[in-house]
Amino acid sequence: MTAEMRLSERLGSIKLSSTAKAAAAAERLRRQGADVVDLGVGEPDFPTPDNAKRAAVEAIERNFTRYTAIGGIPELREAVCRRHATDFGSQYAPEECMISVGGKHVIFNAIQSLIDPGDEAVIPVPFWMTYRDVVEYAGGQPVYVQTRESDGFRVTAAMIEVALTPRTRLVIVNSPSNPTGAVVERTEFEAILDLAHARGIWVLSDESYARFLYDTPLYSAGSHDVAHENLIISGSVSKTYAMTGWRIGYGLGPEPLIRAMTRLQSHTTTSPTSVAQAAALEALSGPQDSVAGMLSEYRARREYVLSRLGAMPGIAIRPPQGAFYVYPNVSEVMKQKACVTASEFASRLLEQELLAVVPGDAFGTSEHIRISYAASRAQLERGMDRLEKFVRGAS
Ligand SMILES: Cc1ncc(COP(=O)(O)O)c(C=O)c1O
């Protein structure tokens, strides 16, 4: 007799991430021998800086290969606080810092530690889909706040305020944003923090892309004293140092919350990987020129992609202010091609032109696609040629 496959109800709220789905579709075609250009993936194409790699090799050689402290080695927690203070002017102590298995894991730990069934979490749209699924997994209710495309998808305190109810527990802010690259202005961010503080609501600030800004100085909510006790920051070495596969992220927040998140982590991963922590320690405390180098390359690629998209009929684009994505509106082309959803648009683009992008449906909007320019210039050129051919084609 076959055992009945009954999964927990809780898991019903978890869908396979749409970026993973898009990557799987591209991978299927690639395995069949197709020459796919992949501008869907959200990870740097650069190698991890040599100094970080060397630190990992040395860690292996000195047998630094055992469990570590649950919330990460003290040296790394100190290095995170130091780096954050230098870059953003914050003042966190190592007890207010924990290391997890990627920024995603920090976000999971934070949301599971804060949200009870029935609690509301305010999420600006477009959003990175993990927020929604993890809030729902905790039994919480996402409350979506629409931003305006005409205003570059910028989040304001006024938008957040109208979404607050007595059940609001958390506001999630991701600046610069995946997928739009929109940046929350300093004064707006401070107004959001003040508002949340006044109402006793938590703010989760996802700083995964905070070092990649094109027009504005570096900023972290962590530099705003007022909201310290209501603020949890998630950051990561993944994008900043091209270390996606090492899986190291960090949380910065009040000690009681960090202790709770560490308790949760003690029953999941035990500790982050020892060797990866050694690499992250060097990345954060060693020379930072690789970050500046990547930023300057992203800036050039962004200009290139914007100029190509700007010349394509039926595509409307606003320059992103940070991260490494553009989020063009393709509604005109969708109409011409009778595509009902952005997913249909992206599937046809993949089938006809072998170009992979992520449809906006994955981020809560229905007329956009996300294009990542964390790809070599040669790949970007081929990708833009394919998109142009698709857009100019009759069907
Ligand atoms: C907005 C945002 N937050 C968090 C993450 C998590 O990254 P990681 O877990 O690799 O640190 C990502 C990764 O794509 C992201 O785009």
The ligand as a Gaussian input file, in Angstrom:
#p B3LYP/6-31G(d) Opt

LIG

0 1
 C       15.604000      41.448000      -1.849000
 C       16.399000      40.265000      -1.454000
 N       16.522000      39.978000      -0.155000
 C       17.218000      38.923000       0.270000
 C       17.838000      38.091000      -0.632000
 C       18.547000      36.911000      -0.044000
 O       19.826000      36.744000      -0.467000
 P       20.808000      35.758000       0.329000
 O       19.976000      34.781000       1.062000
 O       21.635000      35.131000      -0.744000
 O       21.590000      36.633000       1.239000
 C       17.713000      38.311000      -2.002000
 C       18.286000      37.383000      -2.977000
 O       18.009000      37.390000      -4.145000
 C       16.987000      39.447000      -2.430000
 O       16.848000      39.728000      -3.723000

